[in-house]
């Protein structure tokens, strides 16, 4: 239960909002440039949270159905880096976001959900949000 409480912590909420609204790397170069800014704290906080949470599913500590019922945000975060994940692993860490990737791979309908997130993020970008 504490895992879900962590999402409500003030700094984490701020980080989650920034990642969803403002983190839109189009390339590994974009990602690496963001990681040189103060906002890298937000990216690391949110992605490490979701990778840790996903690890609980991967290792059987949380029921996958229960996790999927309340963790759609993880899909939104992952779809922001999925298109460059192999390149990121080459320059960052070979196991980067592996737990997230595994949970996404086992998530029924994940591709459709992430497709809707991508459309939403594109419309936000077009509107200058």
MDTraj code that builds the backbone (N, CA, C; nanometers):
import mdtraj as md
import numpy as np

residues = "UNK UNK UNK UNK UNK UNK UNK UNK UNK UNK UNK UNK UNK UNK UNK UNK UNK UNK UNK UNK UNK UNK UNK UNK UNK UNK UNK UNK UNK UNK UNK UNK UNK UNK UNK UNK UNK UNK UNK UNK UNK UNK UNK UNK UNK UNK UNK UNK UNK UNK UNK UNK UNK UNK UNK UNK UNK UNK UNK UNK UNK UNK UNK UNK UNK UNK UNK UNK UNK UNK UNK UNK UNK UNK UNK UNK UNK UNK UNK UNK UNK UNK UNK UNK UNK UNK UNK UNK UNK UNK UNK UNK UNK UNK UNK UNK UNK UNK UNK UNK UNK UNK UNK UNK UNK UNK UNK UNK UNK UNK UNK UNK UNK UNK UNK UNK UNK UNK UNK UNK UNK UNK UNK UNK UNK UNK UNK UNK UNK".split()
xyz = np.array([
    [0.0831, -0.1197, 0.0000],
    [0.0000, 0.0000, 0.0000],
    [0.0876, 0.1261, 0.0000],
    [0.2006, 0.1171, 0.0644],
    [0.2902, 0.2327, 0.0699],
    [0.3348, 0.2753, -0.0700],
    [0.3499, 0.1786, -0.1597],
    [0.3884, 0.2088, -0.2973],
    [0.2930, 0.3097, -0.3598],
    [0.1650, 0.2920, -0.3352],
    [0.0658, 0.3829, -0.3923],
    [0.0649, 0.5170, -0.3192],
    [0.0965, 0.5166, -0.1914],
    [0.1074, 0.6425, -0.1174],
    [0.2209, 0.7289, -0.1700],
    [0.3289, 0.6663, -0.2142],
    [0.4426, 0.7426, -0.2663],
    [0.4032, 0.8307, -0.3839],
    [0.3066, 0.7865, -0.4639],
    [0.2613, 0.8643, -0.5791],
    [0.1980, 0.9964, -0.5370],
    [0.1517, 1.0033, -0.4129],
    [0.0809, 1.1221, -0.3660],
    [0.1731, 1.2233, -0.2994],
    [0.2972, 1.1872, -0.2748],
    [0.3919, 1.2783, -0.2119],
    [0.4068, 1.4023, -0.3005],
    [0.4180, 1.5196, -0.2393],
    [0.4130, 1.6462, -0.3129],
    [0.5177, 1.6568, -0.4248],
    [0.6417, 1.6262, -0.3952],
    [0.7468, 1.6363, -0.4972],
    [0.7234, 1.5359, -0.6093],
    [0.6756, 1.4174, -0.5740],
    [0.6464, 1.3169, -0.6758],
    [0.5314, 1.3612, -0.7644],
    [0.4305, 1.4219, -0.7074],
    [0.3177, 1.4724, -0.7877],
    [0.3662, 1.5791, -0.8851],
    [0.4535, 1.6667, -0.8378],
    [0.5116, 1.7701, -0.9230],
    [0.5911, 1.7052, -1.0372],
    [0.6706, 1.6056, -1.0039],
    [0.7506, 1.5355, -1.1041],
    [0.6613, 1.4640, -1.2052],
    [0.5584, 1.3964, -1.1576],
    [0.4678, 1.3252, -1.2471],
    [0.3992, 1.4210, -1.3423],
    [0.3564, 1.5349, -1.2921],
    [0.2920, 1.6348, -1.3771],
    [0.3888, 1.6839, -1.4836],
    [0.5122, 1.7138, -1.4451],
    [0.6099, 1.7638, -1.5413],
    [0.6382, 1.6594, -1.6488],
    [0.6572, 1.5348, -1.6084],
    [0.6886, 1.4307, -1.7061],
    [0.5741, 1.4141, -1.8056],
    [0.4528, 1.4114, -1.7581],
    [0.3389, 1.3941, -1.8487],
    [0.3201, 1.5157, -1.9400],
    [0.3325, 1.6342, -1.8867],
    [0.3041, 1.7547, -1.9653],
    [0.4230, 1.8088, -2.0447],
    [0.5440, 1.7897, -1.9962],
    [0.6578, 1.8604, -2.0553],
    [0.7712, 1.7728, -2.1065],
    [0.7726, 1.6477, -2.0750],
    [0.8808, 1.5579, -2.1156],
    [0.8417, 1.4904, -2.2459],
    [0.9006, 1.5375, -2.3563],
    [0.8663, 1.4838, -2.4885],
    [0.9914, 1.4634, -2.5725],
    [1.0834, 1.3792, -2.5284],
    [1.2048, 1.3601, -2.6081],
    [1.1732, 1.2894, -2.7396],
    [1.2246, 1.3439, -2.8475],
    [1.2025, 1.2833, -2.9780],
    [1.3186, 1.1933, -3.0189],
    [1.4319, 1.2084, -2.9509],
    [1.5517, 1.1320, -2.9852],
    [1.6343, 1.1083, -2.8589],
    [1.7335, 1.0232, -2.8731],
    [1.8255, 1.0000, -2.7621],
    [1.8964, 1.1300, -2.7270],
    [1.9289, 1.2086, -2.8274],
    [1.9949, 1.3369, -2.8031],
    [1.9061, 1.4279, -2.7190],
    [1.7764, 1.4331, -2.7509],
    [1.6813, 1.5116, -2.6707],
    [1.6810, 1.4619, -2.5262],
    [1.6732, 1.3312, -2.5104],
    [1.6706, 1.2715, -2.3774],
    [1.7959, 1.3107, -2.2993],
    [1.9106, 1.2968, -2.3620],
    [2.0365, 1.3267, -2.2939],
    [2.0479, 1.4750, -2.2594],
    [1.9964, 1.5611, -2.3440],
    [1.9964, 1.7050, -2.3138],
    [1.9081, 1.7348, -2.1923],
    [1.7927, 1.6724, -2.1866],
    [1.7035, 1.6901, -2.0715],
    [1.7723, 1.6428, -1.9446],
    [1.8496, 1.5361, -1.9562],
    [1.9170, 1.4805, -1.8389],
    [2.0285, 1.5714, -1.7869],
    [2.0593, 1.6769, -1.8594],
    [2.1583, 1.7760, -1.8142],
    [2.0923, 1.8927, -1.7418],
    [1.9605, 1.8918, -1.7343],
    [1.8865, 2.0024, -1.6739],
    [1.8379, 1.9646, -1.5344],
    [1.7831, 2.0636, -1.4642],
    [1.7250, 2.0362, -1.3323],
    [1.6075, 1.9391, -1.3410],
    [1.5379, 1.9408, -1.4534],
    [1.4226, 1.8532, -1.4698],
    [1.4620, 1.7057, -1.4772],
    [1.5912, 1.6780, -1.4924],
    [1.6339, 1.5374, -1.4938],
    [1.5928, 1.4685, -1.3636],
    [1.5861, 1.5465, -1.2561],
    [1.5407, 1.4914, -1.1282],
    [1.4000, 1.4352, -1.1424],
    [1.3147, 1.5084, -1.2119],
    [1.1774, 1.4621, -1.2326],
    [1.1749, 1.3324, -1.3139],
    [1.2520, 1.3309, -1.4222],
    [1.2549, 1.2126, -1.5082],
    [1.3040, 1.0919, -1.4288],
    [1.4126, 1.1082, -1.3568],
    [1.4666, 0.9963, -1.2787],
    [1.3699, 0.9526, -1.1700],
    [1.3056, 1.0480, -1.1035],
    [1.2131, 1.0152, -0.9955],
    [1.0953, 0.9329, -1.0479],
    [1.0371, 0.9784, -1.1555],
    [0.9179, 0.9120, -1.2092],
    [0.9524, 0.7779, -1.2728],
    [1.0562, 0.7750, -1.3549],
    [1.0893, 0.6482, -1.4217],
    [1.1408, 0.5448, -1.3230],
    [1.2168, 0.5864, -1.2229],
    [1.2640, 0.4876, -1.1247],
    [1.1482, 0.4377, -1.0384],
    [1.0528, 0.5260, -1.0095],
    [0.9332, 0.4823, -0.9359],
    [0.8615, 0.3726, -1.0152],
    [0.8355, 0.4003, -1.1434],
    [0.7598, 0.3037, -1.2226],
    [0.8385, 0.1755, -1.2457],
    [0.9704, 0.1847, -1.2615],
    [1.0486, 0.0628, -1.2781],
    [1.0475, -0.0195, -1.1492],
    [1.0551, 0.0477, -1.0349],
    [1.0478, -0.0219, -0.9070],
    [0.9095, -0.0879, -0.8907],
    [0.8047, -0.0130, -0.9200],
    [0.6696, -0.0675, -0.9075],
    [0.6522, -0.1873, -1.0009],
    [0.7022, -0.1745, -1.1224],
    [0.6926, -0.2847, -1.2184],
    [0.7721, -0.4058, -1.1701],
    [0.8827, -0.3822, -1.1008],
    [0.9620, -0.4947, -1.0504],
    [0.8815, -0.5776, -0.9509],
    [0.7918, -0.5134, -0.8758],
    [0.7078, -0.5880, -0.7827],
    [0.6141, -0.6823, -0.8571],
    [0.5679, -0.6389, -0.9731],
    [0.4830, -0.7251, -1.0555],
    [0.5671, -0.8383, -1.1141],
    [0.6814, -0.8029, -1.1705],
    [0.7691, -0.9017, -1.2342],
    [0.8071, -1.0127, -1.1367],
    [0.8290, -0.9762, -1.0114],
    [0.8739, -1.0746, -0.9128],
    [0.7603, -1.1315, -0.8268],
    [0.6366, -1.1024, -0.8635],
    [0.5231, -1.1666, -0.7993],
    [0.4740, -1.1048, -0.6696],
    [0.5228, -0.9875, -0.6328],
    [0.4790, -0.9247, -0.5075],
    [0.3442, -0.8538, -0.5222],
    [0.3096, -0.8149, -0.6428],
    [0.1814, -0.7491, -0.6706],
    [0.1140, -0.8248, -0.7835],
    [-0.0131, -0.8521, -0.7670],
    [-0.0918, -0.9174, -0.8706],
    [-0.0954, -0.8290, -0.9949],
    [-0.0647, -0.8823, -1.1118],
    [-0.0640, -0.8006, -1.2339],
    [-0.1963, -0.7299, -1.2628],
    [-0.3082, -0.7980, -1.2409],
    [-0.4382, -0.7351, -1.2665],
    [-0.4618, -0.6177, -1.1717],
    [-0.4250, -0.6360, -1.0459],
    [-0.4403, -0.5273, -0.9493],
    [-0.3524, -0.4087, -0.9900],
    [-0.2308, -0.4355, -1.0303],
    [-0.1389, -0.3300, -1.0721],
    [-0.1936, -0.2551, -1.1934],
    [-0.2388, -0.3293, -1.2936],
    [-0.2908, -0.2661, -1.4157],
    [-0.4139, -0.1812, -1.3878],
    [-0.4903, -0.2161, -1.2868],
    [-0.6123, -0.1415, -1.2553],
    [-0.5839, 0.0024, -1.2129],
    [-0.4636, 0.0291, -1.1641],
    [-0.4352, 0.1630, -1.1110],
    [-0.3059, 0.2235, -1.1640],
    [-0.2461, 0.1640, -1.2683],
    [-0.1130, 0.2079, -1.3094],
    [-0.1019, 0.2453, -1.4565],
    [-0.2089, 0.2928, -1.5148],
    [-0.2053, 0.3338, -1.6550],
    [-0.1038, 0.4429, -1.6833],
    [-0.0747, 0.5234, -1.5835],
    [0.0244, 0.6300, -1.6020],
    [0.1601, 0.5729, -1.6437],
    [0.1935, 0.4546, -1.5969],
    [0.3205, 0.3931, -1.6347],
    [0.3288, 0.3766, -1.7859],
    [0.2178, 0.3413, -1.8494],
    [0.2153, 0.3271, -1.9947],
    [0.2416, 0.4620, -2.0618],
    [0.1851, 0.5673, -2.0063],
    [0.2071, 0.7007, -2.0619],
    [0.3546, 0.7387, -2.0537],
    [0.4154, 0.7089, -1.9425],
    [0.5575, 0.7407, -1.9246],
    [0.6419, 0.6562, -2.0198],
    [0.6131, 0.5283, -2.0283],
    [0.6931, 0.4400, -2.1118],
    [0.6817, 0.4753, -2.2594],
    [0.5645, 0.5140, -2.3044],
    [0.5504, 0.5436, -2.4478],
    [0.6326, 0.6661, -2.4882],
    [0.6770, 0.7443, -2.3923],
    [0.7620, 0.8603, -2.4219],
    [0.9058, 0.8190, -2.4548],
    [0.9472, 0.7000, -2.4130],
    [1.0851, 0.6553, -2.4386],
    [1.0924, 0.5260, -2.5201],
    [0.9815, 0.4593, -2.5368],
    [0.9824, 0.3284, -2.6016],
    [1.0453, 0.3333, -2.7409],
    [1.0196, 0.4370, -2.8169],
    [1.0693, 0.4461, -2.9539],
    [1.2216, 0.4528, -2.9632],
    [1.2876, 0.4779, -2.8516],
    [1.4336, 0.4891, -2.8535],
    [1.4987, 0.4047, -2.7436],
    [1.4256, 0.3090, -2.6912],
    [1.4731, 0.2349, -2.5748],
    [1.6030, 0.1596, -2.6022],
    [1.6165, 0.0999, -2.7187],
    [1.7392, 0.0253, -2.7478],
    [1.8607, 0.1183, -2.7516],
    [1.8445, 0.2329, -2.8142],
    [1.9541, 0.3304, -2.8187],
    [1.9868, 0.3843, -2.6795],
    [1.8836, 0.4109, -2.6010],
    [1.9066, 0.4586, -2.4646],
    [1.9846, 0.3559, -2.3838],
    [1.9518, 0.2312, -2.4028],
    [2.0234, 0.1260, -2.3289],
    [2.1703, 0.1196, -2.3703],
    [2.1973, 0.1494, -2.4949],
    [2.3365, 0.1491, -2.5409],
    [2.4179, 0.2596, -2.4746],
    [2.3561, 0.3765, -2.4545],
    [2.4313, 0.4902, -2.4008],
    [2.4125, 0.5121, -2.2516],
    [2.3097, 0.4542, -2.1922],
    [2.2811, 0.4757, -2.0509],
    [2.3100, 0.3517, -1.9670],
    [2.2243, 0.2530, -1.9832],
    [2.2284, 0.1350, -1.8966],
    [2.1583, 0.0215, -1.9708],
    [2.2245, -0.0928, -1.9893],
    [2.1633, -0.2026, -2.0649],
    [2.0320, -0.2555, -2.0064],
    [2.0075, -0.2310, -1.8788],
    [1.8824, -0.2809, -1.8191],
    [1.7809, -0.1693, -1.7948],
    [1.8024, -0.0541, -1.8556],
    [1.7150, 0.0610, -1.8370],
    [1.5687, 0.0259, -1.8657],
    [1.4839, 0.0468, -1.7673],
    [1.3387, 0.0285, -1.7782],
    [1.2976, -0.1142, -1.8157],
    [1.3799, -0.2133, -1.7852],
    [1.3481, -0.3530, -1.8205],
    [1.2214, -0.4028, -1.7507],
    [1.2044, -0.3655, -1.6239],
    [1.0837, -0.4115, -1.5528],
    [0.9593, -0.3505, -1.6141],
    [0.9663, -0.2222, -1.6470],
    [0.8521, -0.1569, -1.7135],
    [0.8229, -0.2279, -1.8440],
    [0.9262, -0.2505, -1.9217],
    [0.9094, -0.3147, -2.0515],
    [0.8422, -0.4513, -2.0378],
    [0.8826, -0.5272, -1.9388],
    [0.8242, -0.6603, -1.9195],
    [0.6769, -0.6514, -1.8808],
    [0.6424, -0.5594, -1.7917],
    [0.5025, -0.5439, -1.7522],
    [0.4187, -0.4965, -1.8707],
    [0.4728, -0.4032, -1.9486],
    [0.4013, -0.3543, -2.0675],
    [0.3784, -0.4694, -2.1657],
    [0.4797, -0.5522, -2.1867],
    [0.4685, -0.6638, -2.2814],
    [0.3571, -0.7605, -2.2414],
    [0.3340, -0.7742, -2.1115],
    [0.2303, -0.8662, -2.0621],
    [0.0948, -0.7989, -2.0400],
    [0.0841, -0.6703, -2.0679],
    [-0.0362, -0.5913, -2.0419],
    [-0.1299, -0.6013, -2.1609],
    [-0.2447, -0.6685, -2.1464],
    [-0.3386, -0.6778, -2.2579],
    [-0.3838, -0.5390, -2.3043],
    [-0.3709, -0.5150, -2.4343],
    [-0.4158, -0.3877, -2.4904],
    [-0.3207, -0.2712, -2.4692],
    [-0.2000, -0.2973, -2.4225],
    [-0.1063, -0.1879, -2.3932],
    [-0.0758, -0.1043, -2.5168],
    [-0.0580, -0.1673, -2.6297],
    [-0.0248, -0.0913, -2.7516],
    [-0.1361, 0.0068, -2.7886],
    [-0.2595, -0.0351, -2.7752],
    [-0.3722, 0.0543, -2.8066],
    [-0.3781, 0.1701, -2.7074],
    [-0.3581, 0.1384, -2.5811],
    [-0.3608, 0.2426, -2.4776],
    [-0.2483, 0.3423, -2.5016],
    [-0.1292, 0.2923, -2.5282],
    [-0.0162, 0.3815, -2.5514],
    [-0.0357, 0.4621, -2.6799],
    [-0.1009, 0.4032, -2.7783],
    [-0.1330, 0.4775, -2.9003],
    [-0.2219, 0.5970, -2.8699],
    [-0.3195, 0.5784, -2.7821],
    [-0.4057, 0.6907, -2.7431],
    [-0.3263, 0.7963, -2.6664],
    [-0.2356, 0.7512, -2.5800],
    [-0.1499, 0.8471, -2.5101],
    [-0.0658, 0.9260, -2.6094],
    [-0.0077, 0.8583, -2.7075],
    [0.0752, 0.9280, -2.8069],
    [-0.0059, 1.0330, -2.8810],
    [-0.1279, 0.9990, -2.9194],
    [-0.2149, 1.0957, -2.9876],
    [-0.2419, 1.2156, -2.8971],
    [-0.2671, 1.1895, -2.7718],
    [-0.2924, 1.2965, -2.6745],
    [-0.1699, 1.3865, -2.6615],
    [-0.0513, 1.3264, -2.6495],
    [0.0700, 1.4046, -2.6357],
    [0.0969, 1.4859, -2.7620],
    [0.0689, 1.4300, -2.8789],
    [0.0861, 1.5043, -3.0039],
    [-0.0089, 1.6230, -3.0098],
    [-0.1331, 1.6046, -2.9663],
    [-0.2287, 1.7157, -2.9685],
    [-0.1869, 1.8230, -2.8676],
    [-0.1314, 1.7819, -2.7551],
    [-0.0806, 1.8801, -2.6582],
    [0.0327, 1.9616, -2.7200],
    [0.1220, 1.8942, -2.7909],
    [0.2349, 1.9625, -2.8535],
    [0.1860, 2.0605, -2.9596],
    [0.0877, 2.0199, -3.0373],
    [0.0317, 2.1062, -3.1409],
    [-0.0338, 2.2314, -3.0812],
    [-0.0926, 2.2156, -2.9637],
    [-0.1578, 2.3271, -2.8978],
    [-0.0600, 2.4118, -2.8173],
    [0.0651, 2.3674, -2.8146],
    [0.1652, 2.4420, -2.7403],
    [0.1582, 2.4250, -2.5911],
    [0.0944, 2.3175, -2.5478],
    [0.0812, 2.2924, -2.4036],
    [0.2092, 2.2386, -2.3457],
])
top = md.Topology()
chain = top.add_chain()
for i, resn in enumerate(residues, 1):
    res = top.add_residue(resn, chain, resSeq=i)
    for name in ("N", "CA", "C"):
        top.add_atom(name, md.element.get_by_symbol(name[0]), res)
traj = md.Trajectory(xyz[None], top)
